[in-house]
Amino acid sequence: MTEFSLDRSNISGVVLAGGRSQRMGRDKAGVMLGAESLLRHVLTRLSQQVAHVAINADAAAENVPVVPDHLPGKAGPLAGIHAAMVYAAGLPAITHVVTVSIDCPFFPADLVARLAAALEHPLQIAIAASEGRSHPVFGLWPVTLAADLEAWIATDEKRRVRDFLLRHDVTEVSFPLHPTRASLLDPFFNINTPDDLIEAERWLEALRA
């Protein structure tokens, strides 16, 4: 049996930034962390790992392609993942798309490489984990699943990412905590509130040491 392999030339990346940001009180994409916006932090990190980058949002930003939800009614992260699949499927040579969240600026620099290496066949999904918790929004998805995901969203009331994953072959990749000058940082630390942003500033300083 031929061993399945995937490299960055076949992978597009999409930042999920279509959430309502109610706990933050403003659009997270424009929130400043240090001297740069959250979107710029995430795009910089993601663009080094994939062939193309785009953002799932309602408005243009940072001179990258904007991929709006195709499905009505603010269907949550799954709608963004679906939009990412549809977008990536239209790009030459792209077979997979990786999604990341706008509010996690410290996600691993080897996220895509490790997710891709974990895949055993073209239809498998790889998702990230840390500290015993899965992070399904940080996933590597075959673009051929777009039609299946669209049909599932249309019929499932809860529309949870984890429930959709139960329908498919999924492999989970655990990422270690990242050492900093202060202590160990969970690379999937996410910024939901102004207090989280203050904590993220401390982590940013600790990482610069």
N, C-alpha and C positions, 0 to 999 in steps of 0.2 A: 504493500500500500504506500502511495506517495505521501511523504510528510508535508503537511500544510504549513506554509510560511507566509508572512505578511510584513511588508515594510512601509515606511512613512510615505512612499510615493503612491501608495494605494489608499491612504487615509486622509480624510478631511477632518477638520476640527470646528466645532460650533460651540460658542459660549451661550449658555442659557441665561438670558437676562430679561425675560418677559414677565417676571413675577410682579406682584403689586407693591411689594416693599412696605407693607403697612406698619410693621414694627420699627422700621428705620425712619419712616415718615417722609421719605423722598426716594427718587430713583437711585438704586444702588450703583448703576453704571457710572454716574457722575460723582459719587462720594470719593473724597480725596483720602488717600492713605500715604502719608509722607508727601512727596512732591508730585505724585501721580495718582490718577483716578484708579478706582478698582478695575474698571474695564481695561485700562492700559496695562496694569500689573498682570491681569489674566491673559490678555492677548499676547503680550511679550513672552510669557512662559509657554503658552500653547503654540505659538507660531514656530518655535524652535523644535517642535516635536512632530509636526504634520506637514502635508503638502500644501494645504489651503486652510485659511481661517475665515469664519463668518460669525455673525452674532444673531441670535434669535431674540428679536426685540420689536417694538412698535415703531421706532424711529431710527434714523441714520445716526451713526457715531463712529469716530475714529477712522473714517475712510476705509472701512471694510464692508463687504457685502452684508446686507441686512436680510435675514430670513424670517419673515413674519409667520405666525401660526397659520396653517391652512384650514384648521378646524375651528368652527365658531364656538363661542361661549366660554372662553378662558378655561380650557380643559386641563390646566396645570402643567407640570413638567413633561408629562407624556405628550402633550401637544407640541411642546418645543422639541422633544426628541423626534417626533414624527416629522416636523418641519425640517429638522436637520437631515434626516434620512432622505427625504424628497429632494432637498437641495443637493446633497452629496451625490445622489444617484445621477444627477445631470452633469456631473463633472467628468472629464476624460480620465479613464484608468482608475477611478475611485470605486472601491468595493465596500469600504467601511467608513463609518464616521464615529469620531469620539466626541462625547459631550462633556462639558465641564460647567460648573456653576459660577456665576458672576461674583458670588460672595465668598469664594475660597481662594484668596490670592497666593497661598503658600503651597498649592498642590504640587506633587512630586515632579521634578524635572525629568524623571524617567517613567512617568505615568503611561504614556502611549506605548513605549517600547516594551514595558513589562506586561501590559494588557495584551498586546499583539503576540508576544512570545507565549502567552498562556493558552492561546486558541489552538484547538486540536482539529477543527474543521471549519469550512467557510460559513456555516450557519450558526455557529456558537456565539454567544454573547459573553463578554468579559466585563466584570464590574470590580471596582476598587473596594478595599476594606482597610480598617485600621482599628487597633485596640478592641478587636472582637466585634466591631460594628461594620456593617456593609454601607456603602455609599453609592446606591444605584444610579444616581444622576451622573456620576463619573463612570461612564460606561463606553465600551467599544461595541458598536452595533453594525451588523450587516445591513447594507442599504436595501437589500431585497426584502426586508421585513416590513417595509413601509405600508404596504397594502394590508398586511395582517394586523399591524398596529392600528391603522385607521378603522378597520372593521371592529376591532376589540373596543376601542374608545367609544364608538357609536353605540355599543350594546352594554357596556359595563358602567354602572352608576358611580362606583367609587373612584375609578380611574387612578389607581395607585400603581406606581412603577413596580413595586414588589409583586403585585398580583399579576401583572403582565409577564414578569420574568418567570413565574411559575409555569407558564405555557411553553417555555423554551429550554434548550440546553444552555446552562449558564455556568461559567467558571468564575470563581472569586479569587482575586489577587490581594494578598495582605501586604500593606506597606508599613515600614517601621516608623516609629517616632523619630523626628529629626533633632539632632543635638544642636543647641544654641548656647550662647554665653550665659543665658539665664537658667534654662532647664530644657526638658524635652518637649518639642512642639509636635502636636498632631498635625500632619500636613493638610488635613481636611478641616481644620479649624474654620468655621464659617462666621461671617459677620452679619448678624440679623438686627442688631440694635445699636444705638449710640454707645452703650457701654462696651459692646463687643468691639466697636471701632477703636475705642481707647485701648483695649487689651491688644488689638492687632498692631497698634502703633508701638507698643512695648515689644511685641514679638519681632517687628520689623527692625527695631534698634538692636535687639539681641542677635538677629541673623547677620547684621552688618559687622559684627565683631570679628 
